[in-house]
Amino acid sequence: MDFPIIRIKGGVGAPRGFRTSAVSCGIKNPEATRLDLALIHSDEPGTSAGTFTTNRVKAAPVKVTQAHLRRGDLRAIVANSGNANACTGMQGIHDARAMSKAIAGRLDLKQSEVGVCSTGVIGLPMPMARIEPKFDSLVEGLARKQGEDVARAIMTSDTRPKELAISFDLGGKRVRIGGCVKGAGMICPSMATMLAFFTTDVPMSKDTLQRAVLEAVEESFNRITIDGDMSTNDTVLVLSNAASGIRPLRRNGPRCRQFRKALKWLMNELAMELVRDGERVTKFVTVTVKGARTYLDAKKVAEAVCKSALVKSSWNGGDPNWGRVIHAIGYSRARIREELIDILYDGKPACCGGLQADTPMDGLREIVAKPEFQIEIHLNQGKADYHMYSSDLSPEYIDFNRSEYAYWKQARKDGLA
């Protein structure tokens, strides 16, 4: 970062003019007391932007929120964990709309000013009988600096809440951006499987904000993978208001460029946290491709390596098996020449010119045994590069994801399945 930023507390509740709240509904389990319903609200009108899953099967809240964004700007987001409200037909659409309508009525907003997000098991109707009675307390609980509650309420298989807020000078005045994310499994590029919410007190037009969000997402959340799966509910939403008191940003002006850098940095930090907290992962691996003919070739190689089950399994075993890396490069459909490929682990060559390097294997094993390391792939054919963040694939991941029977057992008790 070429300008100073300060990490501050509060997450999405840190920027001026935003309040947050979270309550427990027992969405997944009526006996549980964990937070599972959250609300973010801007006290004043502003602008909003977002990106959504590229999966052709989209959850009801994704469809509803996309429609709301097309009509105008959001001032509130209501989100739940424990149930994805995906593949639930017209009932799912009705339930998502009911959630936005209930919040809008209590906040004196238009229904289209409330975004809806859900995460959890796919295919089960929402237990609205447990959710609807909690809307009053959810709205009444709105307050400043409660961002961590939002981060906790949207967790599913996450082991910890993931949030971050920063402040920095913009045109001589202090401004803030706050964010929180969830996601641990079903993480793949082109909208990773996740929910991510961001707030800022920097005013700008809807188009300016959307451009900033698309750029930042492309260089952060679209560059992570844990297991190569993509969900039906992936959503990134950003709300902006003018509570900082500065003049609205002018597209491509110096203040706008500075804001984009800050947003990109913040999203990148949280994207890395998603990978580090992946389901039963033990390794965080940065894969950088250099010297590709084109940006697309570099991206193809990085994605092939980072998604390969064989490569990820070798990382879990502490095995610096560069043969698995180069075979993934070969099927990536990128334009490559085998005899030009170099592969390095934390700067130490494992492969030179497509052949085994003379680096002692014990030294490479020490690198792959670490919880975090880097792999550089030099294609030596051009100037394009690309990087991604990935993880290993563990036996524990498979065991963790073998069954969701408990969800369906509870659903039958609720009369929903």
CORPENOR-V697842 format. One line per field, one symbol per residue. ss: DSSP state (H for helix, E for strand, C for the rest). burial: # if it has 9 or more other ideal C-beta (glycine too) atoms within 8 Angstrom, else .. A space follows every 50 residues. Layout:
ss = ???
burial = ???
This chain:
ss = CCCCCEEECCHHHCCCCEEEEEECCCCCCCCCCCCCEEEEEECCCCEEEE EECCCCCCCHHHHHHHHHHHHCCCCEEEEEEEECCCCCHHHHHHHHHHHH HHHHHHHCCCHHHEEEEEEEECCCCCCHHHHHHHHHHHHHCCECCCHHHH HHHCCCCCCCCEEEEEEEEECCEEEEEEEEEECCCCCCCCCCCCEEEEEE CCCCCHHHHHHHHHHHHHCCHHHECCCCCCCCCCEEEEEECCCCCCCCCC CCCHHHHHHHHHHHHHHHHHHHHHHHCCCCCCCEEEEEEEEECCHHHHHH HHHHHHHCHHHHHHHHCCCCCHHHHHHHHHCCCCCCCHHHCEEEECCEEE EECCEECCCCHHHHHHHHCCCEEEEEEECCCCCEEEEEEEECCCHHHHHH CCCCHHHHHHHHHHCCC
burial = ....#..#.######.############...#..########...##### ###.#..############...################...##.###### ####.##.#.############.####..###.##..##.###..##### ######.#..##########..#.###############.########## ######.##########.#########.################.#..#. #...###########################.##########.#..#### ########.#######...#.#.######..#.#.#...######..### #..#....#...###.##....#######.##.###########..#..# ......##.###.#...
